[in-house]
Amino acid sequence: MAGVQPNSEPPASHHHRDHDREIESLQEFDRVIASGSLAGHRVQSVDLTDRTFALLSTDTTESVFLGCPMEPDAAAKVRAGGALVFPPIPDLPFDPYRGSLYGPDELFEGLVDAGYDATPDARTYHWYQETKSDGDIFASMLRSIHDDAVSDALDEHLAGAQVVGIMGGHALERGSAAYAGAARLGRRLTRDGLTVATGGGPGAMEAANLGAYAAPFEDDMLDSALELLSKAPRFTPSITDWARAAFDVRRSRPAGGASVGIPTWFYGHEPPNAFASHIAKYFVNALREDGLLARCNAGVVFLPGAAGTVQEIFDNATPNYYESRGGPTPMVLVNREHWTEKLPTWPLLQALAADRPMAARIALVDSVDEAPEALARLKAEVPS
């Protein structure tokens, strides 16, 4: 990962940026230590208090230890051996050096017994609010390290995947026809072999992640889940009740399909949803927005939304227009009335695309059920 660098850069030949040099679990540590050298490796958030003998007898030249608990003797030895050691930060509700993405069980730990306010997700949001208002440079640095670590973990997780984004408003209520449509879309695209990625929050985002979760099961599983969730239709006034309903679904049908959610503590009043199997949660919303869209290499489906979704459409359109990330990727807007009359985004998108390769990569459809075919058609088109 690229968070904190030493004061002087080592020669380029000494840089080890490939993921093979990253150690993110005790099992990986034991495997590497068997070779007799940790030189050049980056060890992220691995508890090494029981590996003192191994650390005392191993080459640690130019290695980096990020938030790894270890005995004082071991820490002194690896520093003397040429390693950089960034110690764990006490009393934080999150791990800034984490080597993996979040899961819903981690973010919502304590929900059942103590309610949402006791969860790591809520406590991290409160820490963010307090430190943001203080303007503390140390807290700002920790947030930056955390977000960089999350980006690194997200790249590792999505390596080689065909990722399709599903964007839409957070206000979409459980129990509505539009929510059910977004869930069917997530299920269909997952069954088509794509990795669904959303903004990770409630509303349309949750529905799409729910559909991905339901993909391995029989079709009526989704119908049952939608009925159960409708009893807590929105995350206000009680995030606790809203989240508990989602975990009731997960407990009734465990081991659902995988998908990605990319939410942010910047919008801390919006909780993450519990149906994304892998959650890349950021402090900085700009990193979250750009990172989500940049990773949607198989295209993006835009469901009806308000200002946030409009912003995402043009955040996605800009690199397609300039081809700054390579060839343009598909963009499918759903609901003709919404995108031509209520918020007339489609005419502007068409005008931007005119006479450019991205013109063959945009489509407007009337219903969510038409989106998968439109997406497949746009992927098959060859821009002139």
C-alpha positions as CSV (number, residue, x, y, z in Angstrom):
1,M,0.0,0.0,0.0
2,A,1.1,3.6,-0.5
3,G,0.0,5.4,2.6
4,V,3.0,6.6,4.5
5,Q,6.5,6.9,3.0
6,P,9.9,7.3,4.7
7,N,11.6,10.6,4.5
8,S,13.9,9.5,1.7
9,E,12.9,7.4,-1.2
10,P,14.9,4.2,-1.7
11,P,16.2,3.4,-5.2
12,A,13.4,2.4,-7.6
13,S,14.8,-1.1,-7.9
14,H,14.1,-1.6,-4.2
15,H,10.4,-0.8,-4.5
16,H,8.1,-3.8,-4.2
17,R,4.6,-2.7,-5.2
18,D,3.2,-6.0,-6.3
19,H,0.7,-7.6,-4.0
20,D,2.9,-10.7,-3.6
21,R,4.9,-8.6,-1.1
22,E,1.9,-7.8,1.1
23,I,1.2,-10.0,4.1
24,E,-2.3,-9.6,5.5
25,S,-2.8,-12.6,7.7
26,L,-0.9,-14.8,10.1
27,Q,-1.0,-17.7,7.7
28,E,0.7,-15.6,5.0
29,F,3.3,-14.5,7.5
30,D,4.1,-18.0,8.5
31,R,4.4,-19.0,4.9
32,V,6.8,-16.2,4.0
33,I,8.8,-16.6,7.2
34,A,9.6,-20.2,6.3
35,S,11.7,-18.8,3.5
36,G,13.9,-17.1,6.1
37,S,13.4,-13.5,4.9
38,L,10.8,-10.7,5.2
39,A,13.0,-8.3,3.3
40,G,10.9,-5.8,1.3
41,H,7.6,-7.2,2.5
42,R,4.7,-5.0,3.9
43,V,2.9,-6.6,6.8
44,Q,-0.5,-5.1,7.5
45,S,-2.4,-5.4,10.8
46,V,-1.1,-8.9,11.7
47,D,-0.8,-9.7,15.4
48,L,2.8,-10.8,15.8
49,T,3.0,-11.0,19.6
50,D,3.4,-14.8,19.3
51,R,6.0,-14.6,16.6
52,T,8.8,-13.0,18.5
53,F,11.3,-15.8,17.9
54,A,10.6,-15.7,14.1
55,L,11.1,-11.9,14.0
56,L,14.4,-12.1,16.0
57,S,15.8,-14.6,13.6
58,T,14.6,-13.2,10.2
59,D,16.0,-10.6,7.8
60,T,13.7,-7.6,7.8
61,T,15.7,-5.2,5.5
62,E,13.4,-2.6,4.0
63,S,10.3,-4.3,5.3
64,V,7.4,-2.3,6.7
65,F,5.1,-3.3,9.6
66,L,1.8,-1.4,9.6
67,G,-0.1,-1.6,12.8
68,C,1.3,-5.0,13.8
69,P,1.3,-5.7,17.6
70,M,4.6,-7.2,18.6
71,E,6.8,-7.6,21.7
72,P,9.2,-4.7,22.5
73,D,12.3,-6.8,21.8
74,A,10.9,-7.9,18.4
75,A,10.0,-4.3,17.5
76,A,13.5,-3.1,18.5
77,K,15.2,-5.8,16.5
78,V,13.2,-5.3,13.2
79,R,13.8,-1.5,13.4
80,A,17.6,-2.2,13.9
81,G,17.4,-4.6,10.9
82,G,16.2,-1.8,8.6
83,A,12.4,-2.1,8.9
84,L,9.9,0.7,9.3
85,V,7.5,0.0,12.1
86,F,4.2,1.9,12.4
87,P,2.7,0.8,15.7
88,P,-1.0,0.2,16.3
89,I,-3.0,3.3,17.3
90,P,-4.8,2.8,20.6
91,D,-8.5,3.7,21.1
92,L,-9.5,4.0,17.5
93,P,-12.8,2.5,16.4
94,F,-11.2,1.4,13.1
95,D,-7.9,0.0,11.9
96,P,-6.2,2.5,9.6
97,Y,-3.7,-0.1,8.3
98,R,-6.3,-2.8,7.5
99,G,-5.3,-5.3,4.8
100,S,-8.8,-6.3,3.7
101,L,-12.2,-5.0,2.9
102,Y,-14.9,-4.8,5.5
103,G,-17.8,-7.2,5.8
104,P,-21.3,-6.5,7.1
105,D,-20.7,-8.5,10.3
106,E,-17.7,-6.4,11.2
107,L,-19.3,-3.1,10.6
108,F,-22.5,-4.0,12.4
109,E,-20.9,-5.9,15.3
110,G,-23.0,-5.4,18.4
111,L,-26.2,-4.5,16.5
112,V,-28.4,-7.2,17.9
113,D,-27.6,-6.7,21.5
114,A,-26.9,-3.0,21.8
115,G,-28.3,-1.3,18.7
116,Y,-26.7,0.6,15.8
117,D,-25.0,3.3,17.9
118,A,-22.8,0.7,19.5
119,T,-21.5,-0.7,16.2
120,P,-18.0,0.0,14.8
121,D,-19.7,1.7,11.9
122,A,-21.5,4.2,14.1
123,R,-18.5,4.8,16.4
124,T,-16.2,5.4,13.5
125,Y,-18.7,8.0,12.1
126,H,-18.8,9.8,15.5
127,W,-14.9,9.8,15.6
128,Y,-14.9,11.3,12.1
129,Q,-17.3,14.0,13.1
130,E,-15.2,14.9,16.2
131,T,-11.8,14.9,14.5
132,K,-13.0,16.7,11.4
133,S,-14.2,19.6,13.4
134,D,-10.9,19.7,15.4
135,G,-8.8,19.9,12.3
136,D,-6.3,17.5,13.9
137,I,-3.5,16.8,11.3
138,F,-2.8,13.4,13.0
139,A,-6.5,12.4,12.6
140,S,-6.4,13.6,9.0
141,M,-3.3,11.4,8.3
142,L,-5.0,8.4,9.8
143,R,-8.0,8.9,7.6
144,S,-5.8,9.1,4.6
145,I,-3.9,5.9,5.5
146,H,-7.1,4.1,6.0
147,D,-8.6,5.1,2.7
148,D,-5.4,4.2,0.8
149,A,-5.4,0.8,2.5
150,V,-9.1,0.3,1.5
151,S,-8.3,1.2,-2.1
152,D,-5.4,-1.3,-2.1
153,A,-7.7,-4.0,-0.7
154,L,-10.4,-3.2,-3.3
155,D,-8.0,-3.5,-6.2
156,E,-6.9,-6.9,-4.9
157,H,-10.4,-8.1,-4.5
158,L,-11.6,-7.0,-7.9
159,A,-8.5,-8.1,-9.9
160,G,-9.7,-9.7,-13.1
161,A,-13.5,-9.2,-12.3
162,Q,-16.0,-7.8,-14.7
163,V,-17.6,-5.1,-12.6
164,V,-20.9,-3.5,-13.3
165,G,-22.1,-0.5,-11.3
166,I,-25.7,0.0,-10.3
167,M,-26.4,3.6,-9.2
168,G,-29.6,5.1,-7.8
169,G,-31.1,7.1,-5.0
170,H,-30.8,6.3,-1.3
171,A,-34.5,7.2,-0.6
172,L,-35.9,4.3,-2.5
173,E,-38.1,2.4,0.0
174,R,-38.2,-1.3,0.7
175,G,-41.6,-2.6,-0.3
176,S,-41.8,-0.4,-3.4
177,A,-42.0,-1.8,-7.0
178,A,-38.9,0.2,-7.8
179,Y,-36.9,-1.4,-5.0
180,A,-38.0,-4.9,-6.2
181,G,-36.9,-4.0,-9.7
182,A,-33.5,-2.9,-8.6
183,A,-33.1,-6.2,-6.7
184,R,-34.1,-8.2,-9.7
185,L,-31.5,-6.3,-11.7
186,G,-28.8,-7.1,-9.2
187,R,-29.8,-10.7,-9.3
188,R,-29.8,-11.0,-13.1
189,L,-26.4,-9.3,-13.6
190,T,-24.9,-11.5,-10.9
191,R,-26.3,-14.6,-12.5
192,D,-24.8,-13.3,-15.8
193,G,-21.4,-13.6,-14.2
194,L,-20.8,-9.9,-13.4
195,T,-19.7,-8.5,-10.1
196,V,-22.3,-5.9,-8.9
197,A,-20.9,-2.8,-7.3
198,T,-23.0,-0.1,-5.7
199,G,-22.5,3.0,-3.5
200,G,-23.1,0.6,-0.6
201,G,-25.9,2.5,1.1
202,P,-29.7,2.1,1.5
203,G,-32.4,2.5,-1.1
204,A,-31.5,1.4,-4.7
205,M,-28.0,0.5,-3.6
206,E,-29.2,-1.9,-1.0
207,A,-31.7,-3.4,-3.4
208,A,-29.0,-4.1,-6.0
209,N,-26.8,-5.7,-3.4
210,L,-29.8,-7.7,-2.1
211,G,-30.4,-9.0,-5.6
212,A,-26.8,-10.2,-5.9
213,Y,-27.1,-11.9,-2.5
214,A,-30.2,-13.7,-3.7
215,A,-28.6,-14.9,-7.0
216,P,-27.6,-18.4,-5.9
217,F,-31.0,-19.2,-4.5
218,E,-34.3,-20.1,-6.1
219,D,-36.3,-17.2,-7.4
220,D,-38.9,-17.1,-4.6
221,M,-36.1,-16.5,-2.0
222,L,-36.0,-12.9,-3.2
223,D,-39.8,-12.6,-2.9
224,S,-39.6,-13.7,0.7
225,A,-36.7,-11.4,1.5
226,L,-38.6,-8.4,0.0
227,E,-41.6,-9.2,2.1
228,L,-39.6,-9.4,5.3
229,L,-37.7,-6.2,4.6
230,S,-40.8,-4.2,3.8
231,K,-41.6,-4.3,7.6
232,A,-38.8,-1.8,8.0
233,P,-39.1,0.2,4.8
234,R,-36.6,3.0,5.5
235,F,-33.5,3.7,7.7
236,T,-35.2,6.5,9.5
237,P,-36.3,6.9,12.2
238,S,-34.5,3.7,13.4
239,I,-31.3,2.5,11.7
240,T,-31.3,-0.4,14.2
241,D,-34.7,-1.8,13.1
242,W,-33.7,-1.3,9.4
243,A,-30.4,-3.1,9.8
244,R,-31.8,-5.9,12.0
245,A,-34.4,-6.7,9.2
246,A,-31.5,-7.2,6.8
247,F,-29.6,-9.5,9.1
248,D,-32.9,-11.5,9.7
249,V,-32.8,-12.2,5.9
250,R,-29.1,-13.1,6.0
251,R,-29.6,-15.5,8.9
252,S,-32.6,-17.2,7.3
253,R,-30.6,-17.8,4.1
254,P,-26.9,-17.6,4.8
255,A,-24.1,-17.8,2.2
256,G,-25.6,-15.6,-0.4
257,G,-24.0,-14.3,-3.6
258,A,-21.1,-11.8,-3.5
259,S,-21.2,-8.2,-4.4
260,V,-19.3,-5.0,-3.5
261,G,-20.6,-1.9,-1.7
262,I,-18.5,1.3,-1.6
263,P,-20.1,3.7,1.0
264,T,-18.6,6.7,2.9
265,W,-18.6,8.0,6.4
266,F,-18.9,11.5,4.8
267,Y,-22.6,10.7,4.5
268,G,-22.6,9.1,8.0
269,H,-26.4,9.6,8.4
270,E,-26.7,6.9,5.7
271,P,-25.8,3.5,7.0
272,P,-24.1,0.9,4.8
273,N,-26.3,-2.0,3.7
274,A,-25.8,-5.5,5.0
275,F,-26.1,-7.3,1.7
276,A,-22.8,-6.4,0.1
277,S,-20.4,-9.2,0.9
278,H,-17.4,-6.9,0.6
279,I,-17.5,-3.3,1.7
280,A,-14.9,-0.6,0.8
281,K,-15.9,2.2,3.2
282,Y,-14.1,5.5,2.9
283,F,-13.8,8.7,4.8
284,V,-13.2,10.9,1.7
285,N,-16.3,10.9,-0.5
286,A,-14.4,12.1,-3.6
287,L,-12.2,9.0,-3.5
288,R,-15.2,6.9,-3.0
289,E,-17.1,8.3,-5.9
290,D,-14.3,8.3,-8.4
291,G,-13.0,4.9,-7.2
292,L,-16.4,3.3,-7.6
293,L,-17.0,4.5,-11.1
294,A,-13.4,3.9,-12.2
295,R,-13.7,0.2,-11.3
296,C,-16.9,-0.4,-13.2
297,N,-15.2,-1.8,-16.3
298,A,-18.3,-3.6,-17.6
299,G,-20.5,-0.5,-17.5
300,V,-22.9,1.3,-15.2
301,V,-26.7,1.2,-14.9
302,F,-28.3,4.4,-13.6
303,L,-31.6,4.0,-11.8
304,P,-33.8,7.1,-11.1
305,G,-32.2,9.3,-8.5
306,A,-31.6,12.9,-7.6
307,A,-28.6,15.1,-7.4
308,G,-26.2,12.4,-6.3
309,T,-27.1,10.1,-9.2
310,V,-26.9,13.0,-11.7
311,Q,-23.4,13.8,-10.4
312,E,-22.5,10.1,-10.9
313,I,-23.7,10.1,-14.5
314,F,-21.5,13.0,-15.5
315,D,-18.6,11.7,-13.3
316,N,-18.8,8.6,-15.5
317,A,-19.4,10.5,-18.7
318,T,-16.3,12.6,-18.4
319,P,-13.7,9.8,-18.8
320,N,-15.8,8.2,-21.5
321,Y,-15.9,11.5,-23.4
322,Y,-12.1,12.0,-23.1
323,E,-11.3,8.3,-23.1
324,S,-8.9,9.0,-20.3
325,R,-9.4,5.4,-19.0
326,G,-9.3,3.8,-22.4
327,G,-12.3,3.1,-24.5
328,P,-15.7,4.3,-23.2
329,T,-17.7,1.9,-21.1
330,P,-21.5,1.3,-21.3
331,M,-23.9,3.6,-19.6
332,V,-27.6,2.6,-19.3
333,L,-30.1,5.1,-17.9
334,V,-33.4,3.6,-16.7
335,N,-36.8,5.3,-16.8
336,R,-37.3,7.5,-19.8
337,E,-39.7,9.9,-18.1
338,H,-37.3,10.5,-15.2
339,W,-34.2,11.2,-17.3
340,T,-35.9,13.2,-20.1
341,E,-38.6,15.2,-18.2
342,K,-38.1,15.2,-14.4
343,L,-34.3,15.6,-14.6
344,P,-33.5,15.9,-18.3
345,T,-30.0,14.4,-18.1
346,W,-30.4,12.2,-21.2
347,P,-30.5,15.0,-23.8
348,L,-27.3,16.5,-22.4
349,L,-25.6,13.1,-22.3
350,Q,-26.6,12.5,-26.0
351,A,-25.3,15.9,-27.0
352,L,-21.9,15.2,-25.3
353,A,-21.7,11.8,-27.0
354,A,-22.5,13.0,-30.5
355,D,-19.8,12.2,-33.0
356,R,-17.7,10.5,-30.4
357,P,-17.0,6.8,-29.7
358,M,-19.1,7.0,-26.5
359,A,-22.2,7.5,-28.6
360,A,-22.2,3.7,-29.2
361,R,-22.0,3.1,-25.4
362,I,-25.0,5.0,-24.0
363,A,-28.7,3.9,-23.9
364,L,-32.0,4.9,-22.4
365,V,-34.5,2.3,-21.5
366,D,-38.0,2.5,-20.1
367,S,-37.9,-0.2,-17.4
368,V,-35.3,-1.8,-15.2
369,D,-36.0,-5.2,-16.8
370,E,-34.7,-3.9,-20.1
371,A,-31.3,-2.9,-18.6
372,P,-29.4,-6.2,-18.8
373,E,-30.1,-6.6,-22.5
374,A,-29.2,-3.0,-23.1
375,L,-26.0,-3.4,-21.2
376,A,-25.1,-6.6,-23.2
377,R,-25.8,-4.8,-26.5
378,L,-23.6,-1.8,-25.6
379,K,-20.8,-4.1,-24.6
380,A,-21.0,-5.8,-28.0
381,E,-20.9,-2.5,-29.9
382,V,-17.6,-1.5,-31.4
383,P,-17.2,2.3,-31.3
384,S,-16.2,3.8,-34.6
